[in-house]
């Protein structure tokens, strides 16, 4: 999650499409842009640069505030307007209330078919205020984000403790390897994201489309769960679509 989890009636016939690991995308380095240099964005920058990917990172305060992270990791500090230029994958890891403030067209110069990861969570009481389209109209958080930025997204890392990105990776097939749920409409982009997560050292469970992604929103059983594919699959199946009181305005 952007700041880590704050709080540690399934549809009939629902089941995950596929669980377990997938191969990294073509086994090659990718050009990756990360928007947001908080706990999740910072630790993804650390891991992805260590794996040999070409990473640019940006935040709302400007490249001059990212000097230390750039020097530590070898990532390029960029502006939000420029961070996605040529990127094959972009991670949006900013507070939900800040999504509408992202520059218009910031993905215009990304690579064709760019995969966009949304790590965001809706915290109406703690941070974001009420977003009517989510609470009153029933949009999932990532469907709302996709509408705001004008590009479909893959929901991932939203229920992951930032420190786990550094501390809990494991080799493919290892007993107890931690699994992350992944939701999205674009199957090609989802394969890229799942492959990258596998490269980072985690299994994945396909939790469905963006309209299914409520199963991994805050307050659900999988949110913050540090477990393998079997437990993650079970937690997704046990989720309720009703938003809990802690996550309503």
C-alpha positions as a Python dict, from the first residue, in 0.01 Angstrom:
ca = {
    (1, 'X'): (0, 0, 0),
    (2, 'X'): (107, 356, -38),
    (3, 'X'): (164, 375, 338),
    (4, 'X'): (122, 10, 425),
    (5, 'X'): (-204, -145, 546),
    (6, 'X'): (-357, 63, 823),
    (7, 'X'): (-590, -204, 950),
    (8, 'X'): (-457, -532, 937),
    (9, 'X'): (-2063, -1261, 44),
    (10, 'X'): (-1862, -1385, -258),
    (11, 'X'): (-2030, -1370, -602),
    (12, 'X'): (-2175, -1700, -713),
    (13, 'X'): (-1937, -1906, -918),
    (14, 'X'): (-1641, -1672, -877),
    (15, 'X'): (-1296, -1826, -889),
    (16, 'X'): (-951, -1688, -974),
    (17, 'X'): (-845, -1742, -1332),
    (18, 'X'): (-497, -1864, -1253),
    (19, 'X'): (-264, -1863, -957),
    (20, 'X'): (106, -1911, -910),
    (21, 'X'): (403, -1754, -1082),
    (22, 'X'): (454, -1657, -1445),
    (23, 'X'): (768, -1593, -1645),
    (24, 'X'): (924, -1245, -1639),
    (25, 'X'): (831, -1035, -1945),
    (26, 'X'): (1060, -1174, -2215),
    (27, 'X'): (1339, -1205, -1956),
    (28, 'X'): (1470, -860, -2040),
    (29, 'X'): (1514, -521, -1882),
    (30, 'X'): (1225, -280, -1923),
    (31, 'X'): (1198, 96, -1916),
    (32, 'X'): (980, 174, -1614),
    (33, 'X'): (837, 499, -1483),
    (34, 'X'): (727, 534, -1120),
    (35, 'X'): (503, 821, -1010),
    (36, 'X'): (526, 855, -635),
    (37, 'X'): (835, 805, -420),
    (38, 'X'): (673, 712, -90),
    (39, 'X'): (717, 375, 77),
    (40, 'X'): (584, 162, -208),
    (41, 'X'): (732, 375, -487),
    (42, 'X'): (1068, 404, -315),
    (43, 'X'): (1100, 32, -248),
    (44, 'X'): (989, -61, -599),
    (45, 'X'): (1255, 177, -729),
    (46, 'X'): (1515, -2, -514),
    (47, 'X'): (1417, -351, -623),
    (48, 'X'): (1357, -281, -990),
    (49, 'X'): (1686, -99, -1041),
    (50, 'X'): (1865, -383, -861),
    (51, 'X'): (1708, -624, -1111),
    (52, 'X'): (1855, -421, -1397),
    (53, 'X'): (1549, -230, -1514),
    (54, 'X'): (1581, 127, -1643),
    (55, 'X'): (1377, 318, -1385),
    (56, 'X'): (1271, 682, -1378),
    (57, 'X'): (1096, 812, -1068),
    (58, 'X'): (895, 1128, -1006),
    (59, 'X'): (695, 1292, -730),
    (60, 'X'): (482, 1601, -687),
    (61, 'X'): (768, 1802, -534),
    (62, 'X'): (1008, 1778, -824),
    (63, 'X'): (1327, 1591, -923),
    (64, 'X'): (1548, 1792, -686),
    (65, 'X'): (1379, 1616, -391),
    (66, 'X'): (1472, 1273, -530),
    (67, 'X'): (1848, 1318, -543),
    (68, 'X'): (1917, 1079, -256),
    (69, 'X'): (1698, 802, -398),
    (70, 'X'): (1851, 847, -744),
    (71, 'X'): (2205, 830, -604),
    (72, 'X'): (2119, 525, -393),
    (73, 'X'): (1958, 328, -675),
    (74, 'X'): (2083, 463, -1005),
    (75, 'X'): (1729, 557, -1104),
    (76, 'X'): (1667, 878, -1298),
    (77, 'X'): (1484, 1155, -1115),
    (78, 'X'): (1222, 1304, -1345),
    (79, 'X'): (919, 1528, -1352),
    (80, 'X'): (574, 1370, -1348),
    (81, 'X'): (516, 1507, -1698),
    (82, 'X'): (829, 1331, -1831),
    (83, 'X'): (857, 1015, -1623),
    (84, 'X'): (651, 796, -1857),
    (85, 'X'): (834, 897, -2176),
    (86, 'X'): (924, 575, -2357),
    (87, 'X'): (816, 364, -2060),
    (88, 'X'): (686, 12, -2116),
    (89, 'X'): (543, 4, -1766),
    (90, 'X'): (430, 287, -1538),
    (91, 'X'): (351, 260, -1168),
    (92, 'X'): (105, 514, -1025),
    (93, 'X'): (152, 512, -650),
    (94, 'X'): (9, 838, -521),
    (95, 'X'): (-275, 916, -277),
    (96, 'X'): (-609, 866, -447),
    (97, 'X'): (-707, 1228, -394),
    (98, 'X'): (-398, 1330, -596),
    (99, 'X'): (-483, 1123, -904),
    (100, 'X'): (-696, 1395, -1071),
    (101, 'X'): (-401, 1635, -1035),
    (102, 'X'): (-168, 1423, -1251),
    (103, 'X'): (-75, 1612, -1569),
    (104, 'X'): (-314, 1563, -1858),
    (105, 'X'): (-159, 1336, -2120),
    (106, 'X'): (129, 1218, -1899),
    (107, 'X'): (109, 878, -2072),
    (108, 'X'): (102, 1018, -2425),
    (109, 'X'): (472, 953, -2489),
    (110, 'X'): (484, 613, -2321),
    (111, 'X'): (562, 307, -2532),
    (112, 'X'): (280, 152, -2731),
    (113, 'X'): (84, -90, -2514),
    (114, 'X'): (223, 52, -2190),
    (115, 'X'): (108, -137, -1880),
    (116, 'X'): (2, 89, -1593),
    (117, 'X'): (-1, -38, -1235),
    (118, 'X'): (-231, 131, -984),
    (119, 'X'): (-131, 71, -621),
    (120, 'X'): (-389, 312, -479),
    (121, 'X'): (-639, 277, -197),
    (122, 'X'): (-937, 488, -97),
    (123, 'X'): (-903, 622, 258),
    (124, 'X'): (-1196, 867, 288),
    (125, 'X'): (-1169, 930, 661),
    (126, 'X'): (-795, 922, 694),
    (127, 'X'): (-684, 1111, 381),
    (128, 'X'): (-890, 1137, 65),
    (129, 'X'): (-1228, 1277, 165),
    (130, 'X'): (-1541, 1148, -3),
    (131, 'X'): (-1522, 1047, -369),
    (132, 'X'): (-1886, 1017, -476),
    (133, 'X'): (-1820, 800, -781),
    (134, 'X'): (-1668, 535, -554),
    (135, 'X'): (-1908, 555, -261),
    (136, 'X'): (-2236, 651, -426),
    (137, 'X'): (-2199, 514, -779),
    (138, 'X'): (-2016, 197, -679),
    (139, 'X'): (-1704, 230, -895),
    (140, 'X'): (-1409, 27, -776),
    (141, 'X'): (-1113, 238, -674),
    (142, 'X'): (-901, 134, -971),
    (143, 'X'): (-1187, 176, -1221),
    (144, 'X'): (-1216, 534, -1094),
    (145, 'X'): (-840, 586, -1129),
    (146, 'X'): (-847, 449, -1484),
    (147, 'X'): (-1120, 697, -1573),
    (148, 'X'): (-924, 984, -1423),
    (149, 'X'): (-604, 914, -1616),
    (150, 'X'): (-772, 799, -1938),
    (151, 'X'): (-594, 464, -1947),
    (152, 'X'): (-679, 121, -1814),
    (153, 'X'): (-477, 4, -1515),
    (154, 'X'): (-370, -314, -1340),
    (155, 'X'): (-441, -311, -967),
    (156, 'X'): (-144, -455, -775),
    (157, 'X'): (62, -388, -460),
    (158, 'X'): (-229, -200, -300),
    (159, 'X'): (-249, -445, -11),
    (160, 'X'): (123, -507, 21),
    (161, 'X'): (333, -380, 310),
    (162, 'X'): (609, -170, 158),
    (163, 'X'): (879, -342, 363),
    (164, 'X'): (770, -681, 227),
    (165, 'X'): (889, -572, -117),
    (166, 'X'): (1241, -569, 28),
    (167, 'X'): (1219, -843, 289),
    (168, 'X'): (987, -1119, 164),
    (169, 'X'): (1079, -1214, -195),
    (170, 'X'): (1149, -1581, -259),
    (171, 'X'): (1246, -1807, -548),
    (172, 'X'): (975, -1948, -772),
    (173, 'X'): (833, -2270, -631),
    (174, 'X'): (964, -2211, -280),
    (175, 'X'): (730, -2327, -1),
    (176, 'X'): (552, -2031, 156),
    (177, 'X'): (636, -1789, -123),
    (178, 'X'): (415, -1486, -72),
    (179, 'X'): (145, -1415, -332),
    (180, 'X'): (-12, -1087, -442),
    (181, 'X'): (-356, -1041, -601),
    (182, 'X'): (-365, -873, -942),
    (183, 'X'): (-676, -737, -1117),
    (184, 'X'): (-726, -576, -1457),
    (185, 'X'): (-908, -579, -1788),
    (186, 'X'): (-610, -586, -2024),
    (187, 'X'): (-484, -944, -2030),
    (188, 'X'): (-160, -856, -2209),
    (189, 'X'): (-78, -586, -1954),
    (190, 'X'): (-173, -820, -1673),
    (191, 'X'): (73, -1081, -1803),
    (192, 'X'): (350, -820, -1804),
    (193, 'X'): (269, -714, -1448),
    (194, 'X'): (244, -1070, -1320),
    (195, 'X'): (574, -1153, -1484),
    (196, 'X'): (741, -856, -1321),
    (197, 'X'): (597, -947, -980),
    (198, 'X'): (735, -1299, -1026),
    (199, 'X'): (1074, -1148, -1108),
    (200, 'X'): (1048, -946, -786),
    (201, 'X'): (1008, -1274, -598),
    (202, 'X'): (634, -1316, -543),
    (203, 'X'): (359, -1540, -677),
    (204, 'X'): (39, -1384, -811),
    (205, 'X'): (-330, -1467, -808),
    (206, 'X'): (-548, -1324, -1085),
    (207, 'X'): (-838, -1162, -900),
    (208, 'X'): (-1036, -1076, -1213),
    (209, 'X'): (-1126, -754, -1391),
    (210, 'X'): (-1123, -399, -1257),
    (211, 'X'): (-1488, -444, -1169),
    (212, 'X'): (-1384, -742, -956),
    (213, 'X'): (-1103, -551, -788),
    (214, 'X'): (-1317, -466, -484),
    (215, 'X'): (-1204, -808, -361),
    (216, 'X'): (-861, -660, -280),
    (217, 'X'): (-965, -314, -161),
    (218, 'X'): (-906, -200, 201),
    (219, 'X'): (-1107, -390, 459),
    (220, 'X'): (-1120, -717, 262),
    (221, 'X'): (-961, -1041, 387),
    (222, 'X'): (-673, -1025, 137),
    (223, 'X'): (-578, -667, 223),
    (224, 'X'): (-244, -686, 403),
    (225, 'X'): (-240, -1066, 391),
    (226, 'X'): (112, -1210, 395),
    (227, 'X'): (47, -1559, 260),
    (228, 'X'): (82, -1791, -37),
    (229, 'X'): (-144, -1855, -335),
    (230, 'X'): (-385, -2091, -158),
    (231, 'X'): (-458, -1850, 127),
    (232, 'X'): (-480, -1550, -107),
    (233, 'X'): (-723, -1735, -335),
    (234, 'X'): (-938, -1825, -34),
    (235, 'X'): (-932, -1469, 98),
    (236, 'X'): (-1042, -1328, -238),
    (237, 'X'): (-1333, -1574, -252),
    (238, 'X'): (-1444, -1474, 98),
    (239, 'X'): (-1452, -1099, 28),
    (240, 'X'): (-1772, -898, 65),
    (241, 'X'): (-1861, -622, -178),
    (242, 'X'): (-1999, -410, 106),
    (243, 'X'): (-1752, -139, 205),
    (244, 'X'): (-1677, -148, 577),
    (245, 'X'): (-1750, 156, 794),
    (246, 'X'): (-1379, 236, 837),
    (247, 'X'): (-1354, 294, 463),
    (248, 'X'): (-1667, 504, 409),
    (249, 'X'): (-1677, 881, 444),
}
